[in-house]
């Protein structure tokens, strides 16, 4: 990289050259078992994150017992309790736990986007639409 700001053309060329390095193919099992959030020295898988939102935050039902994945849930609780935002310091005072602000909610959004754009989901939708 040069010791100067890149031109628009150089930025575009760099992006085109490296954009495929940002994409990975996963099986559904690999995807759900891969790291969604790494916080406080603890890896939280995508499966644990979805279960946390479903069971602890009332996305499906509330399960205050949290016997399974209790450590992952405790870490997720801690991440949600902190005003940790992506993109640097907020210009406005932090409003805690707004969807779209916290890394846990951002990762949940990312999981949904990934699944809806997957080739398997597209094939499923094509078959479903042909039957309906």
Order of alpha helices (4+ residues) and beta strands (2+ residues): alpha-alpha-beta-beta-alpha-alpha-alpha-alpha
